[in-house]
Amino acid sequence: MNQSSSVALPPQNATEASSVQNKLNKSPGMIGAVLFGLILVGGLGYAVAHLASDLSTTHLASAWPYVLLGIALLIALGFEFVNGFHDTANAVATVIYTHSLEPHIAVVWSGMWNLIGVLTSSGAVAFTILSLLPVELILQVGHGAGFAMVFALLISAILWNLSTWWLGLPASSSHTLIGSIIGVGLANQWMGGRNGTSGVDWAQATGVFRALLISPLVGFGCAALLLLLIKLLVKKPELYESPKDNQPPPFWIRGLLILTCTGVSFGHGSNDGQKGMGLIMLILIGTVPTAYALNHAIGYNQVQDFAAVSQQASQVLSGHVSQDALIGDARTDLTDYIRTKNFTPNTMLAARQLSVEITNEVLNYKSLANVPASQQQNVRNDMYVESEALRLMAKSSTPQFSSTENAVLANYKKHLDLSTKFIPSWVKVAVALALGMGTMVGWKRIVVTVGEKIGKEHLTYAQGASAEIVAAVTIIAADQYHLPVSTTHVLSSGVAGTMLANGSGLQWSTLRNIALAWVFTLPAAAALAGGIFWVMRQFV
């Protein structure tokens, strides 16, 4: 996968590319550097102050958990930093190569909208990805196997992303992280031998794979169709021209391209930023569960509401308990169900029993902040297992609940998730800053690939707008359905689709390299993560 393999551009296009290269090589102005520095210092100050405030009520016997927390957070933010190399660079390629914005202004603008996207995200994509992990490793995230899992995921993802970035290939951070999760799951299964778990939730993974597979095809086809539709409906010759003489496009075209860049940047922040958030939450829960295992914002009034909803759910579950069920350890029985997907009479009894136990625990302590430090992790694990079991029951339609019962259980699951699946605002700020810093440092390689090496001719204004409109809509729609997609693949395939529809020709060597990166990312990341996990388990 040699990044230098590309078809020579015609003289006019080569001149345009050279003019863009001159802009890319300029250093950012003093005002921009100072502004970015102020944002960085302010954001870091905010994150550090809130982290310190959260930890002020935590009293640990040794300093080791704090050291481990610091190392893990640096590596997790490093993953998002490298993510910025790849994906955010895609958002600014079209505005740079159409001279709509100066490169460094475009990067700062994109970074700001990434920040807004991250801050307004729900966090649902983060927990969708985490649900692919082996359940017993999530429950043991504060122990050796759990830490080995988190470090293996992060280190393997960073190594592969850096490798593809060095080659200038728009590889997918989503593919990389999910491949790493599969590698850890399989390694955990093989290391367990006959007593090992299912390793990977393949049913959940199938839905994620489907989103990752279809989204580039959607980007390619829809961008091509949108360009043809625009040509049919909009009779403005200047829209279908390439930039000339290093001049920006007409004002209305420039505004359109900046708007589409904004949409892709916002969508990227709201979707991709969540991947790092989920891993950071695992780190926080594992190292300082007293502060982060449960959502301390759930106070007395919310606990009373939770108890009422939980009692309703218990009544629904009681109506489906079989007479053949045997009382056992509720959490163990539900963990086995999540792991094997094998519903037994004991499963429903365990779900009912655990719902009663959770209700008694939260009522006893009045608020989640009052749960004793020694019990925070246990209460959180009970809630997590109960929620995941309900998700699987709803997905498999086993047992058959009525529509009214489904509504009660869905409301109960929502309350469980509010207690355990939350992301503090400082985590979002830290992730957004890491994405922005990565974009500022490493954006040029991927921008050049998208702008020069996909088509044989220079991007027209209409092509750039079509590719980014489709990318923004696809990413934001996936976010609404809690599915991770690749900004890189959607946008680069969209650019390729517009080149084909415009008759501009494609540089097949570049597309071949991108396709090879797409094919090999999953197995390569899986092998890396599985190997790192195995090595770390020998020492941790």
C-alpha positions in Angstrom: 0.0 0.0 0.0 2.3 2.7 -1.3 0.9 6.1 -0.8 3.0 7.5 -3.7 1.2 5.4 -6.3 -1.1 7.7 -8.1 -2.0 8.8 -11.7 -0.4 12.0 -12.8 -2.8 14.9 -12.9 -3.3 17.0 -16.1 -1.2 20.2 -16.1 -4.0 22.5 -15.0 -5.0 20.2 -12.2 -1.3 19.7 -11.2 -1.0 23.5 -11.0 -4.1 23.7 -8.8 -2.7 20.9 -6.6 0.5 22.8 -6.3 -1.3 26.0 -5.2 -3.1 24.0 -2.5 0.2 22.4 -1.5 1.6 25.9 -1.0 -1.2 26.7 1.3 -0.8 23.4 3.2 2.8 24.2 3.9 2.1 27.6 5.4 2.4 27.7 9.2 -0.7 28.9 11.1 -0.8 32.6 11.9 -0.1 34.0 15.3 -3.8 34.8 16.0 -4.9 31.3 15.2 -2.1 29.7 17.3 -2.9 31.9 20.3 -6.7 31.2 19.9 -6.1 27.5 19.8 -3.7 27.7 22.7 -6.3 29.5 24.8 -9.0 27.0 23.9 -6.6 24.1 24.8 -5.6 25.6 28.1 -9.2 26.4 29.0 -10.5 23.0 28.1 -7.7 21.2 29.9 -8.2 23.4 33.0 -11.9 22.6 32.9 -11.3 18.8 32.6 -8.6 18.7 35.3 -10.6 20.8 37.7 -13.7 18.6 37.4 -11.7 15.4 37.6 -10.0 16.6 40.7 -13.4 17.6 42.2 -14.8 14.1 41.5 -11.7 12.5 43.1 -11.7 14.7 46.1 -14.3 12.5 47.8 -12.4 9.3 46.9 -9.9 8.0 49.5 -7.8 5.1 48.3 -5.3 3.2 50.3 -2.4 3.6 47.8 -1.4 6.0 45.0 -1.3 3.1 42.4 -4.9 3.5 41.2 -4.3 7.2 40.5 -1.1 6.4 38.6 -3.0 3.7 36.6 -5.8 6.2 35.9 -3.4 8.8 34.6 -1.7 6.4 32.3 -4.9 4.9 31.0 -6.5 8.3 30.4 -3.4 9.5 28.4 -3.6 6.4 26.2 -7.4 6.7 25.7 -7.0 10.4 24.7 -4.1 9.3 22.5 -6.5 7.1 20.6 -8.8 10.1 20.0 -5.7 12.2 19.1 -4.8 9.7 16.4 -8.5 9.5 15.3 -8.2 13.2 14.6 -5.4 12.4 12.1 -7.7 10.4 10.1 -11.3 11.3 10.2 -11.5 15.0 10.9 -9.1 15.6 8.1 -11.7 14.2 5.7 -14.2 16.9 6.7 -11.8 19.8 5.6 -10.5 18.3 2.4 -13.2 19.7 0.1 -13.2 23.3 1.5 -9.4 23.3 1.3 -9.2 22.0 -2.3 -11.9 24.3 -3.5 -10.2 27.3 -1.8 -13.4 28.0 0.2 -11.3 28.3 3.4 -7.6 28.7 4.2 -6.3 25.3 5.5 -5.6 26.4 9.1 -8.9 28.3 9.3 -10.7 25.2 8.0 -9.1 23.0 10.6 -10.0 25.3 13.5 -13.6 25.7 12.2 -13.9 21.9 11.8 -12.4 21.4 15.3 -14.9 23.8 16.8 -17.9 21.9 15.3 -16.3 18.6 16.4 -16.3 20.0 19.9 -20.0 21.0 19.6 -20.8 17.5 18.2 -19.0 15.8 21.0 -20.7 17.9 23.7 -24.2 17.4 22.4 -23.8 13.6 21.8 -25.9 11.2 23.8 -23.3 8.6 24.5 -25.5 5.9 23.1 -22.9 4.9 20.4 -20.2 4.6 23.0 -22.3 2.0 25.0 -23.3 0.2 21.8 -19.7 -0.5 21.1 -19.0 -1.5 24.7 -21.8 -4.1 24.5 -19.6 -6.0 22.1 -17.1 -6.7 24.8 -17.3 -10.0 26.9 -19.7 -9.3 29.8 -17.4 -10.9 32.4 -14.5 -8.5 31.4 -16.8 -5.5 31.8 -17.9 -6.7 35.2 -14.2 -7.2 36.2 -13.0 -3.9 34.7 -11.4 -3.0 38.0 -9.3 -6.1 38.0 -6.3 -7.5 36.0 -8.3 -9.0 33.1 -10.4 -5.8 32.8 -7.3 -3.5 32.7 -5.6 -5.8 30.2 -8.7 -5.6 28.0 -8.8 -1.8 28.0 -5.0 -1.4 27.4 -5.0 -4.0 24.6 -7.9 -2.2 22.9 -6.3 1.2 23.0 -2.7 0.2 22.1 -3.7 -1.9 19.2 -6.1 0.7 17.8 -3.4 3.4 18.1 -0.7 1.3 16.4 -2.9 0.4 13.4 -4.2 4.0 13.0 -0.7 5.4 13.1 0.4 2.8 10.5 -2.3 3.7 8.0 -1.9 7.4 8.7 1.8 7.2 7.8 0.9 5.7 4.5 -1.7 8.5 3.9 -4.6 6.0 3.8 -8.0 7.1 5.0 -8.5 4.0 7.3 -11.4 3.8 9.7 -11.0 4.3 13.4 -14.4 2.6 13.9 -13.2 -0.5 12.1 -10.0 -0.5 14.1 -11.6 -0.3 17.5 -14.2 -2.9 16.7 -11.6 -5.2 15.3 -9.6 -4.7 18.5 -12.8 -5.6 20.5 -13.2 -8.8 18.5 -9.6 -9.7 19.0 -9.8 -9.3 22.8 -13.1 -11.3 22.9 -11.6 -14.2 20.9 -8.4 -14.2 23.0 -10.4 -14.2 26.2 -12.4 -17.2 24.9 -9.4 -19.2 23.8 -7.5 -18.5 27.0 -10.5 -19.7 29.0 -10.5 -23.1 27.2 -13.7 -25.1 27.9 -14.6 -22.7 30.7 -14.2 -19.7 28.3 -17.1 -17.5 27.4 -18.7 -16.7 24.0 -16.0 -14.1 23.6 -17.9 -11.9 21.2 -21.6 -10.9 21.1 -21.9 -11.9 17.4 -25.5 -10.9 17.2 -24.7 -7.4 18.3 -21.5 -7.4 16.2 -23.5 -8.2 13.1 -25.5 -5.0 13.4 -22.4 -3.0 13.8 -20.7 -4.8 10.8 -23.8 -4.1 8.7 -23.6 -0.4 9.4 -19.8 -0.3 8.7 -20.3 -2.3 5.4 -23.3 -0.4 4.1 -22.3 3.1 4.9 -19.5 3.3 2.3 -21.8 1.9 -0.4 -24.4 4.5 0.7 -21.7 7.2 0.5 -20.7 6.1 -3.0 -24.1 5.6 -4.5 -26.0 8.5 -2.9 -23.2 11.0 -3.6 -23.2 10.0 -7.3 -27.0 10.2 -7.5 -27.1 13.6 -5.7 -24.5 15.1 -8.1 -26.6 13.9 -11.1 -29.7 15.3 -9.4 -28.0 18.7 -8.8 -26.9 18.8 -12.4 -30.5 18.2 -13.5 -32.1 20.8 -11.3 -29.5 23.5 -10.8 -28.4 25.2 -14.0 -25.5 27.3 -12.6 -22.4 26.6 -14.7 -20.1 27.9 -12.0 -21.2 25.2 -9.6 -19.6 22.5 -11.9 -16.3 24.2 -12.3 -13.0 23.5 -10.6 -11.2 26.2 -8.7 -9.1 28.5 -10.9 -6.1 30.7 -10.1 -6.2 30.0 -6.4 -9.4 32.0 -6.1 -12.3 31.2 -3.8 -15.6 30.3 -5.4 -18.6 32.6 -5.6 -20.0 33.6 -2.3 -23.1 31.3 -2.4 -21.0 28.3 -3.4 -18.5 29.1 -0.7 -21.2 29.3 1.9 -22.6 25.9 0.7 -19.2 24.2 1.0 -18.5 25.6 4.4 -22.0 24.5 5.5 -21.4 20.9 4.3 -18.0 20.9 6.0 -19.7 22.0 9.2 -22.2 19.2 8.9 -19.5 16.5 8.5 -17.5 17.9 11.4 -20.5 18.0 13.7 -21.5 14.5 12.7 -18.0 13.2 13.2 -17.8 14.7 16.7 -21.2 13.3 17.7 -20.4 9.8 16.4 -16.7 9.1 16.4 -16.0 11.1 19.6 -18.2 8.6 21.5 -15.8 5.7 20.9 -13.1 7.2 23.2 -15.8 8.3 25.7 -16.9 4.7 26.3 -13.4 3.4 26.9 -12.6 6.3 29.2 -15.7 5.5 31.2 -14.5 1.9 31.6 -11.2 3.2 32.8 -12.8 5.5 35.3 -15.2 2.8 36.6 -12.3 0.4 37.0 -9.8 2.7 38.7 -12.1 4.9 40.9 -15.5 3.2 41.1 -16.5 5.3 44.1 -16.7 8.3 41.9 -17.8 6.9 38.5 -19.5 3.5 38.9 -22.9 5.1 39.5 -24.4 8.3 38.3 -24.3 10.5 41.5 -26.7 13.0 39.9 -29.5 10.5 40.7 -30.8 12.0 43.9 -33.7 11.2 46.3 -36.6 12.1 44.0 -35.1 10.2 41.1 -34.5 7.2 43.4 -38.1 7.2 44.4 -39.2 7.3 40.8 -36.7 4.5 40.0 -38.1 2.3 42.8 -41.7 2.8 41.5 -40.7 1.8 38.0 -38.6 -1.1 39.3 -41.6 -2.5 41.2 -43.7 -2.3 38.1 -41.1 -4.2 36.2 -40.9 -6.8 39.0 -44.6 -7.5 38.7 -44.3 -7.9 34.9 -41.3 -10.3 35.3 -43.2 -12.3 38.0 -46.0 -13.0 35.6 -43.5 -14.9 33.4 -41.6 -16.9 36.0 -41.8 -20.7 35.4 -42.7 -23.1 38.1 -39.6 -25.1 37.0 -37.3 -22.2 37.9 -34.7 -22.8 40.7 -33.4 -20.0 42.9 -29.7 -19.3 42.5 -27.4 -16.4 42.3 -29.3 -13.9 40.3 -26.3 -12.0 38.8 -24.5 -15.2 37.9 -27.6 -16.6 36.1 -28.2 -13.4 34.1 -24.5 -13.2 33.2 -24.7 -16.7 31.9 -27.7 -15.7 29.8 -25.9 -12.7 28.4 -22.9 -14.8 27.6 -24.7 -17.8 26.0 -28.0 -16.2 24.8 -29.6 -19.4 26.1 -32.9 -18.5 27.9 -33.8 -20.9 30.6 -36.6 -20.9 33.3 -34.0 -19.7 35.8 -33.3 -16.6 33.6 -36.7 -14.9 34.3 -36.6 -15.8 38.0 -33.1 -14.3 38.2 -34.3 -11.1 36.4 -37.2 -10.7 38.8 -35.0 -11.5 41.8 -32.3 -9.0 40.8 -34.8 -6.2 40.1 -36.1 -6.6 43.7 -32.5 -6.6 45.1 -31.7 -3.4 43.1 -34.8 -1.7 44.3 -34.0 -2.5 48.0 -30.5 -1.3 47.6 -31.3 2.1 46.1 -34.2 2.7 48.5 -32.0 1.9 51.4 -29.3 4.5 50.5 -31.8 7.2 49.3 -29.5 8.4 46.5 -26.8 6.8 44.4 -24.2 9.1 45.8 -24.9 7.6 49.3 -24.1 4.0 48.2 -21.0 3.0 50.3 -17.8 3.0 48.4 -17.4 -0.7 48.8 -20.8 -1.4 47.2 -20.7 1.1 44.3 -19.2 -1.4 41.9 -21.6 -4.2 43.0 -24.7 -2.1 42.6 -23.5 -0.9 39.2 -22.8 -4.5 38.0 -26.3 -5.6 39.1 -27.8 -2.7 37.2 -25.7 -3.4 34.1 -26.4 -7.1 34.0 -30.2 -6.5 34.5 -30.2 -3.9 31.7 -28.3 -6.1 29.2 -30.6 -9.1 30.0 -33.7 -7.0 29.3 -32.1 -5.8 26.0 -31.5 -9.4 24.9 -35.0 -10.5 25.9 -36.5 -7.6 23.8 -34.3 -8.4 20.9 -35.1 -12.1 20.8 -38.8 -11.7 21.8 -38.2 -14.4 24.4 -40.4 -14.6 26.4 -43.3 -13.0 24.6 -44.3 -9.9 26.4 -47.5 -7.9 25.6 -47.1 -4.3 24.3 -48.0 -2.9 27.7 -45.4 -5.1 29.4 -42.7 -4.2 26.8 -43.4 -0.5 27.6 -42.9 -1.1 31.3 -39.7 -3.0 30.8 -38.3 -0.5 28.4 -39.0 2.3 30.9 -37.3 0.2 33.6 -34.2 -0.3 31.3 -34.1 3.4 30.6 -33.9 4.1 34.3 -31.2 1.5 34.8 -29.1 3.0 32.0 -29.5 6.5 33.4 -27.8 5.2 36.6 -24.9 3.4 34.9 -24.5 4.7 31.3 -23.5 8.3 31.7 -20.7 10.5 30.5 -19.5 13.5 32.6 -19.1 16.7 30.6 -15.4 16.9 31.3 -14.9 13.6 29.5 -16.6 15.1 26.5 -14.4 18.2 26.6 -11.2 16.1 26.9 -12.2 13.9 24.0 -13.0 16.9 21.8 -9.7 18.6 22.6 -7.8 15.3 21.8 -9.6 15.2 18.4 -8.9 18.8 17.7 -5.2 18.5 18.6 -4.9 15.4 16.4 -6.5 17.3 13.5 -4.1 20.2 13.9 -1.0 18.0 13.9 -1.7 15.3 11.4 -4.4 16.4 8.9 -2.2 17.0 5.8 -1.6 13.4 4.7 -5.2 12.4 4.6 -6.4 15.7 3.1 -3.9 15.2 0.2 -5.2 11.7 -0.4 -8.9 12.7 -0.5 -8.2 15.9 -2.4 -5.8 14.7 -5.1 -5.5 10.9 -5.2 -9.1 9.6 -5.6 -10.1 11.2 -8.9 -8.0 12.0 -12.0 -9.4 15.5 -12.1 -9.7 18.2 -9.6 -12.9 18.3 -7.4 -15.6 20.6 -8.7 -17.7 22.6 -6.2 -20.7 20.4 -6.8 -18.7 17.2 -6.2 -17.4 18.5 -2.9 -20.8 19.6 -1.7 -22.5 16.3 -2.8 -19.9 14.1 -1.1 -20.1 16.1 2.2 -23.9 16.4 2.2 -24.3 12.6 1.9 -21.5 12.0 4.5 -23.1 14.4 7.0 -26.6 13.0 6.7 -25.3 9.4 6.9 -23.2 10.0 10.0 -25.9 11.9 11.8 -28.6 9.3 10.9 -26.3 6.5 12.2 -25.9 8.5 15.4 -29.7 8.6 15.9 -29.8 4.8 15.5 -26.9 4.4 18.0 -24.6 2.8 15.3 -21.0 3.6 14.7 -20.0 4.4 11.1 -16.7 5.5 9.5 -16.5 9.1 8.5 -13.4 8.2 6.5 -15.1 5.6 4.4 -18.4 7.4 3.9 -16.7 10.6 2.7 -13.9 9.1 0.6 -16.4 6.7 -1.1 -18.7 9.7 -1.6 -15.8 11.6 -3.4 -15.2 8.5 -5.6 -18.9 8.3 -6.4 -19.0 11.9 -7.6 -15.9 11.4 -9.7 -17.6 8.4 -11.4 -20.8 10.3 -11.9 -19.0 13.3 -13.3 -16.9 11.2 -15.7 -13.8 12.5 -14.0 -12.1 9.1 -13.8 -10.8 7.3 -10.8 -7.3 6.6 -9.6 -7.7 2.9 -9.1 -4.4 2.4 -7.3 -5.5 4.7 -4.5 -9.0 3.1 -4.3 -7.3 -0.3 -4.2 -5.1 0.8 -1.3 -8.1 2.2 0.6 -10.0 -1.0 -0.1 -7.1 -3.1 1.1 -6.9 -1.0 4.3 -10.7 -1.5 4.7 -10.3 -5.3 4.3 -7.3 -5.8 6.5 -8.2 -3.4 9.3 -10.5 -5.8 11.1 -8.2 -8.9 11.1 -5.0 -6.8 11.7 -6.5 -4.9 14.7 -8.0 -8.1 16.0 -4.7 -9.9 15.8 -2.9 -7.0 17.5 -5.4 -6.6 20.3 -5.6 -10.4 20.9 -1.8 -10.7 21.1 -1.4 -7.7 23.4 -4.2 -9.0 25.6 -2.6 -12.4 25.8 0.8 -10.9 26.7 -0.6 -8.6 29.3 -2.6 -11.4 31.0 0.7 -13.2 31.6 1.8 -10.4 33.8 -1.4 -8.8 35.1 
